[in-house]
Amino acid sequence: MGRLSDLPFLVILMAAGALSMFVPVVVAVAMGEWSAARGFFYGGLMFSALSVLIGIATINNPVRNQGRSHLLAMLGFYTVLPLMLAVPMTEAVPGLPYLDAYFEMVSCLTTTGATVFDAGFDPGAAVHVWRALVGWMGGFFLWVTAIAILAPMNLGGFEVTAVPGGVTGRAHPRPAASTTAADARERLVRFGRQLAPVYTGLTASLWVLMLLAGEGPLVAACHAMAVLATSGISPVGGIEGGASGLAGEFMLFWFFAFAFSRRTFMFDFRPESWRALWGDLEFRMGIAIAWLVTAFLIARHWMGAYEVSSDDNTFAALEALWGAVFTVTSYLTTTGFNSVEWTAAREWSGLPSAGLILVGLAVFGGGVATTAGGVKLLRIYALYKHGVREMEKLIYPSSVGGAGAFARRIRRQGAQIAFVFFMLFALSVTVVMVALGAAGLEFEAAMVLTVAALTTTGPLAAAAAEPALSYAALGDGAKMVLAAAMVLGRLETLAIIALLNPEFWRP
């Protein structure tokens, strides 16, 4: 195991991706999809052998800057690895262009869930499992790398709470190169071993709960992996196409909490942990946003229903309440599942879909070091506390803010870097929209698709626009723009800037 950890990080990821190709083989054989089984089996054999050869050629090559190497490996994970993962898909789905398969794999690895397979086309059970599995592996990759790589470099949202003197994009303090390499490898191995049983156990638990709710084994497994990875990948077009109904939604709802804060899956059930979870800034911020938006939507639906009919319909109101709270939480965590009652609430009130609200929720996103995308709740909290403090100073100019050094750092340096990130995010939205406009898309479609890609919330394209937008109908240029936006949204702008920093490339 120690010898394998000396391999370049990207080679290890390549080997893991090659071995995972054998999982759809089992599903394809069980379902009688022999063409898909051959495609994934031959792909697994070929890329496993290629990984071994590359590993032998690179195992003794020393790496001076391990932090830079791992950050580049993360970029390669989202841009280069899909080139390999897309190959068996083109064999399993006859007529599927390789560019579409690459787009699909980028979408899955970044846990976006944007798919080129429209509702009327079924690529087969093996391909559905492969999409969900790739998204699930992308989610676990985020769990590990966010804590092992991004946190020591003050990236990925950790820059908001960084200690004074910390340098964004570089580990602080900076040890010798050999020590840095050993520490980076040790962190990846340690957190990988620690989080793998938790991630797998939570997925298996949700799968069993979905089976008990009446869902089929294949759909239950895909939905369980989609919720833990916040990918929103579904073989039946979402919760509406499943068989579990409200019982299945109830099971899925509680697992959205793992996208609110990393404390939810780093939990040891001690009294101190319960208090720390309830006092967690991101967890409380996520709950507050979800219920505030839910209350607004319910008031909106109720007013619309009152204008349509004055009859009291308490049962319809309760259905609308559940549909709102489930859908709002789903899009806040950038999963993108719609409740079955979401459509029923619209029919009850007679109002159109609140697409812009879902877009705003996706922009907010979930917690730092979770699988959720978006701006992140910690940055939103920093901007909120800074705004509250500025309003207090307007009333009491000579007042002194309290709550300790950590709160002052959040309100000052944290709010400053959060504002910088928010401006970079807005600039990214502008650039991607201009690129999509040049590819022939109209303003509304370009805006929705841009936010869906940058926040890694692929199902937003169907929920926030009327009529629903189709990724399959896009041209090749637009798909590549969106693929680049997915990578940018997942890796985040500050990490890309860190890679472009000349200081980062010095030994």
Protein Blocks (a to p, Z undefined) as FASTA:
>chain_A
ZZmmmpcfklmmmmmmmmmmmmmmmmmmmnopaklmmmmmmmmmmmmmmmmmmmmmmmmp
ccfblmlmmmmmmmmmmmmmmmmmmmmmmmmmghiafklmmmmmmmmmnonopafbdfkb
cebjklmmmmmmmmmmmmmmmmmmmmmmmmmnopghlmmmgcehiaghiacddddfklmm
mmmmmmmmmmmmmmmmmmmmmmmmmmmmmmmnopafklmmmmmmmmmnonopafkopjkl
mmnlmmlmmmmmmmmmmmmpmklmmcghiaklmmmmmmpmklmmmmmmmmmmmmmmmmmm
mmmmmmmpmcdcfklmmmmmmmmmmmmmmmmnonopacfklmmmmmmnopacdfklmmmm
mmnopaehiabecjbjklmmmmmmmmmmmmmmmmmmmbccehijklmmmmmmmmmmmmmm
mmmmmmmmmmmmmmmmmnopafklmmmmmmmmmnopaklmmmmpccdddfklpcfklmmm
mmmmmmmmmnopmlmmmmmpmklmpZZ
